[in-house]
Amino acid sequence: MTDQETIKAWLSAAVQHHEAGEVNDARDYYMKVLEADPRHERALQLAGLLCLQAGELDGAEGLLRAALEVNPQSTTIPNHLGAIALQRGDLPSAKAYFEESIKLDGNYLEAHLNLGVTLRGLDDLTGAIDALEAAHRVDPDNDLVLQWCGMVCRELGELGEGAEFLVRALELNPENLQALQILGDIFVDLKEWRQAEDCLRKAVELDPKSPQLHGKLANMLYQEGRMEEAGTEFEAALAGAPGEPSLMGGMALVKVSSGALEEARGLADQAIAADDASIEAYFALAQVHKATGDEAAEAIAAAKVRELAPENAEYLQRL
């Protein structure tokens, strides 16, 4: 029989390798512990987390369920099982696990946050913001929680409150890229162009190779009517993601505004060939046909925009 000091040393070595990202070595030491003591709760739980982090969901679930048998009152294991269900796309099961963790510990920050994310995925935005605000009450200075609160507030149409959450998140962590993007989106929604540009340019400075960020900035500049600058940003975005349909559609819109109709048509056609649901491409195509006087083709492209974006007031008003 292995003595407890040896098991303790093996577990300590496993945790050190785990924290260093040395998966195979960590796994070996966890298995040593479990061979000596198959009901060692901490080893079962940590080995389960290692599998979860490695994407080995079945192995993670087996180990975590074994740990839960050892300690049915664990507050953390249901949260980890919820994370597995979330990765599998089983949102109802994830929701139930996170709620179980919260029932056992009402101040469990991660479970409140995970529940909010899951409820958003289930299109329950009211429930999501309730869960996220509960997480915020547990830790008012957690920038990730504030970021999610801001995101869901925006989706609820509560732009002012969403902006407040995001401004606070950025006060705590000025390099929170996601918070910068969402705050920029809110300012675009409000047509507060200076603030939107400030957020998006800061985001681009933090991640200058991101096609997504260049594309967001380009779309903002296009909406403000700054076509030359928008074109420059779309070019930067397409350099990093050539053939991306939404970017080609956006660039097509810029070409329409400059009168380069053949280039616009070519870009729109390429975007549609890559993605038949590209709203920007169909809108650009409608504008090309309008400029050339082809009313029938314009009507077909416009109908597609209405089908794909029935609530996009900006595009619909300009058809």
C-alpha positions, 0 to 999 in steps of 0.5 A: 500500500502506498503511503499518504506522503507519497500520494501527496507528493505525486498530487503536488507534482501533477498540479505543478505539471498541470499549471505548467501546461505539461499535459502528459506529465500531469496525466501520469501523476494523476493516474499514479494517485488514482491507481493508489487511491481510486476514490481520491476526490481531488485527483479525480476532479483535477484529472477531469479538468485536465481532460476537459481542457484537452477537449477529452469530454468523455474522459472528463465526464467519467472522472468528474462523475466518479468524484461526485460519487465520492463527494455528492455535496461538491459545489464545483463538480456540477459546474464542471459537468455543466461546462462539458454539456455546454461544449457539447451544445447541450444547453438545457443540461448545462443550465441544470448543472449550473443551477445545481452549483448555485443552489449549493453555493449562492456566491459561486461566481463562475457558475453564475457567469456560466449560467448567464452565458448558457441562458443567452445561448437559449435566447433567454436574454432576461434570464441571462442578464439576471444571472450575470448581474448576480455574478456582478454582485458576487464580484463587482470588479470582474471585467469578464462579468462586466463584459458579458453584462454589457453584451447582453444589455446591448442585445436587450436594447439597453444601450446606456446601461450596457455602455456603463458596464463596458466602460467599467470593464475597460477601466479595470482592464484596458486591454479587454478586446471584447469589451472594446469591440462591444462598446464600439458596437454600442456607439455605432448603434447610437451613431456616436462616431467619435467614440465608436472610432476611438474604441475600434482603433484602440482594439486594432492597435491591440490586435493589428492583424485581426481581419475582424477588427479591421472589418468592424472599423471599416463598417463604422467608417462606411456608415459615417460616410468616410469611404476612402478610409473605409476602403483602406480598412477593408483592404487591410481586413481582406489582406488577412482574410482574403475571400471572406464574404462579409468583407468582400460585400463591405468592400463592394459597398465602398466601390458602389459609393465611388462609382466603380460599379464593375468592381463592386459587381465582381466583389458582390458576385464573389461574396455571394458565391462564397456565402449565399446569405451575405447581406452586404453583398446583396445590398451592394448588388442592389445598389449596382443594379439601381445605378445601372437602371436594371430595375428587375435585377435590383428588385431581386437583390433587394428582395434577398436583402429583405429576406436575410435582414428583415429588421435591419432598418439601415439597409431597408431604408436605403433600398 
